[in-house]
């Protein structure tokens, strides 16, 4: 009978699996930070677009008023 520490799984596969798990965990953590950064940027862009939209709404109302004056 082969002792447990000399079995191929413990000597070969287990260190490889531990390395893969550690690498995936680090990659997930890095991706989450990157996704948070992207979400913050998208929120900033959304805020800018809402500001532009409200400004365009005011311009549209002025154009409508001018059109009404032109038809009178």
N, C-alpha and C positions, 0 to 999 in steps of 0.2 A: 504494500500500500504506500502511495506517495503522500508525504506530508502536505498540508494545505498550502503552505507558502511556496511550494515548489511546483504547484500545478500551473499549467499554461495560462489559465484564466487570470490568476492572481499576478503572474509575472508579466504577462503581455497585454491582455485585453483590458484589465482593470485600470492600469495607468493611462492607456489610450482613451478609455471612456472618461476618466476623470479630467483629462486635458480637454477633451471635446466639450464636456459640460461646462468647464470653466471658461472656455473660449466663447461658447454660445451665450453664457450669462453676461460676459463682458460686452459682447456685441449687442445684446438686447438693451443693456444699460446705455450704451452709446447711442443706439437708434432712438431710444426714448428721449434723450436730451436733444437730439437733432429734430425729432418730431415736435417737441415743445417749442424749439426755436422757430420752426416753420409755422406753427400755430400762432405764435406771437406776431410774426410778420404778416400772416394773413389777417389777423385781427386789426393790425395797424392799417393795412390796405383797405379793409372793410370800413374802418372809420373815415378814411380819406374819401372813399367813394360815397359814403352817406353824406359827407359835407358837400361834395360836388353835386350830388343829387338835390340836396336842399337848395343850393345856389341856383341850379338850373330850374328848379320849381319857381323861384322868384323871377327869373328871367322870362320863363314861359308866361307867368301872369302879366308881366309888363307888356310882352308882345301881344297877348290877347287883348289887353286894354287898348293898345295902339291900333290894333286891327278894328276894334269897335269904333274908335274915334275916326278912323279912315272911312268907314262905311256910313257914318252919319252925315 
